[in-house]
Every structure is written in C-alpha cells, then in structure tokens.
Amino acid sequence: MNARKIIHIDMDAFYASVEQLDNPELRGKAIAVGGRSKRGVVSAASYEARKFGVKSAMSGAIAQRLCPHLIFVKTRFDRYREISQQIRKIFFEYTDLVEPLSLDEAYLDVTENKKGNPSATLIAEEIRAKIKEKTGLNASAGISINKFVAKIASDYNKPNGQKTVYPEEVETFLQGLEIRKFHGVGKVTAEKMYRFGIFTGYNLKQKSLEFLVENFGKSGTHYYNVVRGIHLSEVKPHRIRKSLGAERTFAENISSEIFMMDRLNDIAEEIERRLTKNKVAGKTVTLKIKYSDFSIQTRSKTLAYFISTKALILEIAKDLLYQEKMKNSVRLLGISLSNLNTDKGKKEEKNQNDDEIYVQLKFDF
C-alpha cells in the first residue's frame, strides 16, 4: 500500500489570537475568550493565560481564580469564520483534498498536489508562512503518513512549529508516546488502560488484538492498528454532517418548566436559523438536560418525516420536556436534530481484510 502524505494544520490559540490581533492592547496579556460569570465557559485561552492553567471548556470562575489578572473577551464567531475562510483559501492553493475539523484545524492530503512539490514538510512550511503573511496568525503543523499520526504530531512543537514523522519513524514515534497523547484516548479510557499496565504506546503494542477487543470492544481493534501506524481513514473534503444543535447554560438554576420553555424557544429559533443556512432537515429531536448536580439526561423522539422549522422543533422539545418529572433544578438545556437528510445515500468506509499486509514505502517527505 502506497503511503500518503498528510498534513494536519492547527491554528495556535485561534480565538484568543484573533482577539489579540485585532486589539493590540491585549497582546502579550493573559486573555480568555468566553464568559467570566459563574456559569461562563472559556472557549479559548491565550498562551499567556495557559501558563496559569487556564484552558478551554473551563468555567470562567475557575479560570479567574487561577489567573486573577485574566482579561475576558466576548466571542465573535463571525470574525473567526471570516479568518477561517481566508486560511482555507490558502489550503486549496495546494490541494482539493481538504477536510476541515473546525474553524481552526484541517487535514490536507498532499500526496498529489497542485504545486507538484514532493515534500509535504516544505508544503507545510509554505502554508504556515502564507497564513502568517495573510492573517498575522501563527499555525502549527503535523506531517505524516496518516491522519492519526499527523494530528498527534501537530501538537508536538506548538506553538508556531511543526513536526514530520517519516514513514520509517512512525512506529518508534508512537511507542514512545504517553497513552494520553493518543488522539481519542480520554481521561476515562486512559485510567482503564493504566489498570492494565498500559502507560505508553510501547505498552499498548505488547497487548494482543484479542485482549484489546475483550477489554475495549470495537475500540480495541482501533488501538491495535493505530499503535502500528495503521489508520486507513481518508481525507474527506465533504464531511457529512450527522447532527445540528444548540444549547444554553443558565446564570441561575431553573426549576420551572415555564421558564425552561422560554429558553427552549430561543434555542429552537437558533437551530431553525442554522438548518436554513445549511439547507438541511432532520427526523430525530434530542433534548439534553444538565441538572444542578451536573448529571446529564437526554430524551429523544424520531419522526416519520423531516422537520426544519422552529415551531415543529419546539413542539417535539416540549413533549420531551414534559415526558417525565424533573429530578432536580436545571443548569443547561440543549436541543439537537439528527438523522438528517444529508445521511441519505451515505456510503460507509470499507473495512480492510485482517490478513492484508501493510507496507510503508519510503518517499520524499
């Protein structure tokens, strides 16, 4: 099997960097994009703030305690999207095989590229330089034979750096990593692996396929393959959206269903706007409820037809809300629509035979 040349580009502290770019007074200072209130959440933190332990998805209150001089800035998604589009235009100068993961990161397959450049390493350097020139922002990159390794590598020399993991280095590179560095291995899975003596990629590679499947289910096969550098997922330029939703965290806990309906009305309105913009509809409505004790409950209903209007979404959400009595006061409500009409005709990736031989060929990187 011919090895591919995959680049993972990841913007450095994207939202925070945009704010520092647009407001020179914020440069060199600890800032957090998001809310400072009791229920506020940090969407992004500058590297100056990260030194104090501030990170994304952290509550604003905790972030403020860790870094008393932290400056909070409101999110401006229209501005982030504007710059993201500029960055993607640069990607398409090199290849049409671009798979965006979010506004600030994407995979590029440059095995065959528009510049005729055989070196993915040099292409990554050029792209990062162009991003800096066009937007004033820094990007990091990982380069390797597949998406899994490239994503890990892009985090290796952050910020404003890149790392190439050559074909012949892949297995050695993976074996030397802490298991938490493996993309997709979260805190819970890592703790379970620790109990089995799996602390590094090397430890993982010592485990048989049977052992991993027995203890980690379908993910066991994935872990067995990726630690050997086998990851067959292609760069998909047109990712199929599986769901679309919105949620709100409240400043104060809510216990009245009437107040909850007011919030759900706003959420349904936002979803209708996004469905219209993306020209999609869905059949399954899911209501997400996070209680004051932080426990989460979801309630779903699947219809026989596609819906996309606020009125119908809100009607189903109301039915789900009153489906059973609330066990506690509520701190967050969310609605999502799945089973979208984009799923029609979707093709699943073909699985490779277990006895297929994988050969990593040497080539310019």
Buried (B, 14 or more C-beta within 10 A) or exposed (E): EEBBBBBBBBBBBBBBBBBBBEEEEBEEBBBBBBBBBEBBBBBBBBBBBBEBEBBBEBBBBEBBEBBEEBBBBEBBEEBBEEBBEBBBEBBEEBBEBBBBBEBBBBBBBBBEBEEEBBBBBBBBBBBBEBBEEEBEBBBBBBBBBBBBBBBBBBBBEBBBBBBBBBBEBBBEBBBEBEBBBBBEBEEEBBEEBEEBEBBBBBBBBEBEEEEBBEBBEEBBBBBBBBBBBBBBEBBBBEEEEEBBBBBBBBEEEBEEBEEBBEBBEBBBEBBBEBBEEEEBBBBBBBBBBBBBEEEEBEBBBEEEEBBBBBEBBBBBBBEBBEEEEBEBBBBBBBBBBBBBEBBEEEEEEEEEEEEEEEEBEEBEB
